[in-house]
Amino acid sequence: MLNAFNIIKKPLITEKATFLKEKEGKFVFLVDRKANKNQIKKAIKDLFNVDVVNVHTSMMSNKLRRVGVNIGYRTSYKKAIVKIKKGQTIKMVEGV
C-alpha cells in the first residue's frame, strides 16, 4: 500500500509549472504511477495541510534519447497538477 511519502515523489519545477503556480494557484508534482487522483488528493492534504480543489493527472511517455553513440530511453513518469483553495499556498514549492 502506498503512503503519502511514496505517492508524492517531488515537485516538478518547469517554466509551465511556475506559470501555473503564479497565475492559477496550481502546483505540479511527480507522483507514483500507481497512484490515483483520490490518493494524490489525500496525500497533498496530509503532507501540506491545504485544501485541494481538484487534481489532474497525466502520464508522460518515455522518449528516445541519445548521448554520443549510445541510444537509450528517458523513463516515463506520471505528473499531477493540483489546484488548491484560493489564499492557501505550499511553502516548500513557494521558495523555488
C-alpha positions in Angstrom: 0.0 0.0 0.0 1.2 3.5 -0.8 1.6 6.1 1.9 1.8 9.9 1.3 5.6 10.0 1.1 5.6 7.2 -1.5 2.8 8.8 -3.6 4.3 12.3 -3.9 7.9 12.0 -5.2 8.9 15.6 -5.7 7.6 18.9 -7.1 8.1 19.4 -10.8 9.8 22.8 -11.5 9.4 23.9 -15.1 8.5 27.1 -16.9 4.9 25.9 -17.3 4.7 24.8 -13.7 5.9 28.2 -12.5 3.3 29.9 -14.7 0.5 27.7 -13.3 1.6 28.4 -9.8 1.7 32.2 -10.2 -1.4 32.7 -12.3 -3.8 29.9 -11.3 -2.6 28.6 -7.9 -1.8 25.2 -9.3 1.2 23.1 -8.2 2.8 20.3 -10.3 4.2 17.1 -8.7 5.8 13.9 -9.9 3.8 11.1 -8.4 3.8 7.3 -8.3 2.5 5.7 -11.4 0.1 3.5 -9.5 -1.5 6.4 -7.5 -5.0 7.6 -8.4 -6.5 11.0 -8.1 -8.1 10.3 -4.7 -4.8 9.0 -3.2 -2.9 12.1 -4.6 -5.5 14.5 -3.1 -5.3 12.8 0.3 -1.5 12.8 0.2 -1.3 16.5 -0.6 -3.8 17.3 2.2 -1.9 15.2 4.7 1.6 16.4 3.8 1.0 20.1 3.3 -2.3 20.8 5.3 -4.0 22.5 2.4 -7.5 22.1 0.9 -7.3 20.5 -2.6 -9.9 21.7 -5.1 -9.1 19.3 -7.9 -6.4 17.0 -9.3 -5.5 16.5 -13.0 -3.1 13.6 -13.8 -1.0 13.0 -16.9 1.2 10.0 -18.0 4.3 11.3 -19.7 5.7 8.6 -22.0 9.3 7.6 -22.4 11.3 9.3 -25.1 14.3 8.2 -27.2 17.5 10.0 -26.1 21.0 9.8 -27.5 24.2 10.7 -25.8 27.1 10.4 -28.2 26.8 7.0 -29.8 24.7 5.5 -27.0 21.0 5.3 -27.5 18.6 4.9 -24.6 15.2 5.9 -23.3 14.2 8.5 -20.8 11.9 6.9 -18.3 8.2 7.6 -18.3 6.5 9.2 -15.3 3.2 10.5 -14.0 2.6 14.1 -13.1 -0.2 15.6 -11.1 -1.4 19.2 -11.4 -3.1 20.1 -8.1 -5.3 23.1 -7.6 -5.6 24.3 -4.0 -8.1 26.5 -2.3 -7.6 30.2 -3.0 -5.5 32.0 -0.4 -3.6 28.9 0.5 0.0 28.0 -0.6 2.5 25.3 -0.3 5.6 26.7 1.4 8.0 24.0 0.1 7.3 24.9 -3.5 7.0 28.7 -3.0 10.7 29.4 -2.4 11.8 27.8 -5.6 
